[in-house]
C-alpha cells in the first residue's frame, strides 16, 4: 500500500536523493530592489568556510520576501554555525530567537513515546483503546477497527484516517464545535470524541496517510501513562538532559519572550471563539492548543540541532534499542527508497550503511526543516512565513542547504554549543 500522491508530495523533500549531489538551487543570484537589499541583516558569528549557507539563506529569503529566518549547522556533533537573518529593519532575529516549528514537533512526541517504552511503561504494540477512553458522541458507534490502531501505527501514520477524503480534524474546529455543541477554542477531548464517531477510512496498518490526529492521540497517551502533562514530560525526560531550556509549547496569539512575529498573505475565520471574526492567518485560524503533540512546539535552530544530536548512537537519553525502533521500516508504505519511521522520514543510504533522516514543518506563518545526514552533518532552518506572492516553493530550502553543504571545502573545528547551552 503506497502513499497517496498528495502525501508523497508532502513527505518527499529531496533529502538524501537528488539533493545529495546538489540541485543548483541558489547558484544564480536573484534580483531584488536596492531598498530590500539594504535591509539584509545577520546576527551570530560569521564563519568564512560556511559562507555558502549564508548565501543560500539570503537568496531564499529575499526571493520570497521572508522577513525572519534562522539557521544552525552541526558537523560531527559540533555546532559550527548559528545565525539569524532578517530583511526587515524592524526585526531583530538572533540565533536564539524562537519560532514555531510545526510538524518537526512530531519527532519530539515520538521520542517521548519511545522513552516510555524504554522505561518499561508502554509497548508500541498496545492498541490506543487499551490506554485511552475513546467514546463517540451519544447515538454514534465507534468503528470496530479502532482496536487495531496501535501506538506504533499512530506514530507511523498508519492509523487509517485519511484527511484527503474526510479532512483533517485538527483544522475542522467549526465543524466539531457544531457537531458536539461545544464552544471554540476546542479541547483535545472534543476532537477525540468527534473522531470516535467517524468511520476510519482505511484498515489500520494498510496505508500510510499523514495524520496529525494520530499524534494528538499519542500526546494523550504520554499524559495518561506518565501521569504528567505532555509538555512537562517532554521537558523533564527529554529536553532537560540535553540542556535545552528555550523550547516550549507555543500559544495561538500571545508570544513567548524572544519569539518572532509570523506573517502570511492570508486571513481567515478565528477558531479561538465562536465570533467568526476575520484574523491574520497565523493568529487564530488554527489552535496551537490542539496542535501541541503534532505541531505545537517553538524552538530556535540551535535547539533543533541539539535535539537532533539526541538521535545519534551516543545518545544519553534513548538507547540503541529505542533508536533502532525509531529508524525501523514500517509494515507498509516504503516509497522511492524512503519511508516514515517514528516521527522522522528516513532514507537509507546506498549500501545500507547509514541513513538520512529529516522532517519538515508547515503552518500559517511557519516553515521549518530539520535534517540529519549519514555523513555527520545536520541543519535546521526556520522561517516566519510559508507563503508569499512569489509563488515559489518553500520546500526548495532542502536542496539549497545540500548545495551549501556540498560546497564546503574544509569544515571548521570549533564548537559553539557551549555558547548557547549551559
N, C-alpha and C positions, 0 to 999 in steps of 0.2 A: 504494500500500500504506500504510494508515494505522496509527497507533499503536493498540495494544490498549487496551481501556477501562481496564484496571488501570494501564498505563503512562501513559496520558493523565492519569489522576488523580494519579500521582506527579509528572509533569513540570509540569503546568499550574497553577502558582500564579497568582494574579490579576495579577501584574506586567504592567503595560502595557495591561491590558484594563479590567475593571471597577474595579480598584484605582486606575487613573489618575485617576479622578474621586472617589475616596473611597468607602468602603463603610459608614462609620459605626461600624466596629469600635472599641470602646473609648469611645464617646461617652457611655455610661452607666456610672457608677462601680459596679463590682461589690463586693458586700459581703464582708467577712471579719471574723474575730474581732478584738477590741481587742488581744489579745496578738500576733496575727500582724501587725497594722498597726504595732504598736510596734517590730517588729524591722526595718522597712524601712530600709535603709542605702544611701547613694550615695557614690561617690568620683569624682574628676575634677572639672573646673571646670563649674559650673552656668552655662548660657547662657540668659538670660531669653527671648530671642527664639525659642529652640528648646525651651522648656519642654514643648511638646506631645509631643516624643519621650520625655521622661522620664515623662510621664503615661501614655502608651501602654505603655511598658515596665512600669511599676508595675502597671497594670491587668492586663496579660497575665500577668505572673509571679505576682501574688497570686491570680488566678483559678485557677491551676494548681498552686500550691504549689511553684513553682520557686525554689530557694534561691540560685542563682547565674546572673547574666546580664550581658551586656556589649553596648555599642552604640558604633559610630563612624559619623559622618556627614561627608561632604565636599560642598562646593558650589564649582563652577568650579575644581576642583583643589585647594581649600584644606580642611584638616581643621578643621571648625568645631565638632565635638562629639566627645568621647571620655569615656565614662562606664562605671563598674562599678556593679552593682546586686546587692543581696542581701536575702533575707527571713530570714536566719539570723544569730543573734548570734555564731555560731562561725565564720562565713565572711567573709573579707575579700577582696572582689573589686575589684581595681584595674583601671584602663583597660589596663594592660599584662599582666594575668593571662592565662594560656594555657588554651585549651580545644581539645579535639578538634573538627575542622571537618568530618569525614566527607567526603561526596562533593563538597564545594566543592574538594577536592583535585584533582578531575578537570580543573579549569581550569589547574592547575599542570602536570600531566602533558602536557596538550595543548600548552601554551606551550613546554614543553621539547622536544617533538617539532618544533614549528614553528621553534624556534631551530636545531635540527639541519638542518632543511630550508633555512632561510635561509643557513646556513653552507655549503651545498652538500654535506652529508654524508648526505642522505637524501631520498627522494622520497615524497610521500603516496600515489602510485600503486603503490608497490612492495608485492608480496604479503609478508605477515609470514613466510611459509615461506622466502623468499629471505634472511631475516636470522636467524631463529631456527631451531634444530633442533627440529622437532615430531615426536616419536617416541612412538607408542602403546605400551601395555603389551604384553608378549610374547603372541602369539596373537590380537591385535586388529589391525584395519586402519584406517588414517587415512582419514576421509571425503575424497573427491577434491575436494570444494568448498573445502577449506582453501586451495587455490591462488588462490581468488577473494577471500580475506579480505585486503584491502589495509590499509595503515596508516590511511588516511583513513576507511575503513569501521569500523575499531576505534574511532576517536575519535567517530564519529557514531552509534554503537550500531547499525551495520548489518552486524555480523559474522555474524549468523544464529543466535546462541544465544538461547534463549527460556526464561528462568527460570520463567515461568508454566507451562511444560509440563514441564520436567525439573529445576527447582530451580536455585538459584544456587550454583555450585561454590565460591565464596568462603565459603559457610556450610554446606558438606557435609563438614566435616572428618572426622567419624567414618566416613562412607561411603567417602571416599577412602582413609583410613588402612586400613580393612579390605580394600578392593579391591586396593590396592597392597602390602599387608602392610608398611606403614611406620609408624613411631611418630608420634604427635602431640607437639609442635606441628608442623604441616606446613610445608614449604618451597614457594616458588613453583614449583619444578621438579616437585613432586608434583602440584600442581593442574593444571599444563600437561600432564603425562604422562597423567593421568587423562582430561582433556578431549580429548586427542589420539585416544583410543579411542572417544569418544562420537560419535553422529551429530549433525551440525549440523541444527538444527530447521528453518531456512528458508534458501533460497538466499541467499548473501551479497549485500547490496545491494537486497533486495526488501522488507524490513520493518524498521522501527525498533522495537527491543526493548531496553530499558535493560539494559546488560551491564557489570557490574563486572569480569567476566573479561576483556573486551576491553581494559580499562585495565591489568589485571595484565600482559597481553602487551605493551602499549605501554611500560610501565615497563621490561620486559626488553629491548625494542628500544633504548631510551635507553641502557641499560647496554652492550649489545653494540656499538652504533655509536660511542658516546663513549669506551668503554674505562674508564669511571668508574662508581662506584656510582650508583644512581638519585638518592639524597639528595645526594651530593657534586656531581653535575652540576647539579641544580636550585639548590643553594646558590651554587655558583661562577658559573654563567652567568646566573641569573635574579634570585636574591634579593640577592646582594652588590651588584650595580649599583644596586639600589633602596634600599640601606642597611637592608634588613630582616635583622635579626640574631636575633630571638627564635624564628622559625619553625623547626620540626624535625619529624622523624617521631616519632610517639607510641609508647608502649610499652603492652603489654597490661595490666600490673598496676602496675609502678613509675611514679612521676610525675616529670616534669621539675621543676626549681625554678620555682616560680610557677604550676604547673599546678593547675587546680581539681579537686576530687573530683567524681565523676559519680554520679548517682542514678537509680534505677529501682524500680518496684514489683515487678519480676520477678526470678526466679532461673533458672538453667539448668545444664546439664552443662558442665564445663570442656572446652575444646578444646586446652588448653596441655599436656596429657599424657593418658595413657590410663587414668587412675584412675576417671573417671566421676563425680568429686566435684561436688557442687552448689555453685555460686558465685553471687555477685551478678551480675546480667546484664551490667553494663558491664565487669566484671573477669574475663574468661576464657571467656565464652560465644562469643566470636569472637576471631580472631587479628589483632592490629594489624600483625604482621609480614606477613601475607598481604595486608592491605588497602593497603599503602603507596601505590601509584600510583593507586588508585581511591578511597581514603578514609583515608589514614593520617596526614595532617599535623595538627599542632597550631599554633595561632596566637592572637594577640589580635585584637580587632576593628580597632584601628588598623592592624595588619599587613595585614589583609584589604583595607581600603580603599586602603592604599598599593599593594598588589598590583593592585587593580582599576585604579588610575591608569596602570599599565603598558599597558593596552589602549586608552588614549586615542591620538589621532592623533599626538601629540607624543612618543610612547614612545621612549625611548633604547635599548631592548632589542630590540623587534620593529619591523621597518619596515612601511611601508604595504602592501606585497605580502603579508606574513605576516598582518597584521591583517585584510586583505580575505579571506584564505583562512579565517581563524577564523570570520568572520561569514557566509561564503558558504552559500547554500542547499544542502541535501543532495540526492542524486539522487531521493530519495523521502522521505515522512514529514512533509510540511507539513500541519499540522492546526490549524484555527481561527485561522489567521493567525500562528502561531509554529512554530518548528522547532528542532532541536538542531544547533548548529554544531559547532565543535571545542572541546569542553569547556565550552560555555556554551549555555544556552537563549536563543533570540533571537526578539524580536517587532519587526519593522519598524513604525515609527510611520506614521500616516496621511500620505499624500503621498510616502512613501518617502524622506524627507529625513534620517531618523535611525532609531535603534533602541533599545529597552530590552533589556538582557541581564541574566541572573541565573543563579544555581544555588543549590539547597538541599542540605543535608547532614543525614543522619539515621543514627545508630547507637544502640544501647542506651546511654543516658546522655548523648546529644548531640543537639542540633538547631541548625542553622545556616542563615543566609540571607545571600547577598551579591548586591547589586543595583547595576547601573549604569543610569542613565536618559539618555534623549536630551536632557533639559533641563539636564544638567550636574550632577545630584545623584548621589550614591551612598551606600549604607549597608551596614553589616554588623552583624547581630545574632546572638549566640551564647548558648546556654543549656546548663546542665549536666544536663539530662534531656530526654527526648522523650515520656514517658508519665507519667500520674498517674491518681488515682482519679476526677478530674472528668470524664474522657472528652472534654474539649474539644480541638479540633484545634490542633496547633502551627503548621500552615500559616497560621493566621489572623494570624500576625505580619506577613505580607506586606501585607495590607490595612491593618493597624494603622499600619505605617510610612508607607504612602502617605497615610493620613489625617493623620498628623502633618506630613508634608512639605507637603501641600496647605494646611495651616493656618498656615504660616509667612508672616508679613506682610512682614518685611524680613530678608533673610539677612545674617548677620554678615560683617564684612570681615576678621576675624582668621584666622590660620592656625596651628594647633597642631602641624603636622608637625615643626617644628624641636624641639619639646618632647619628642617620642617617638622621633625618628630623627636620628642624627648620623653 
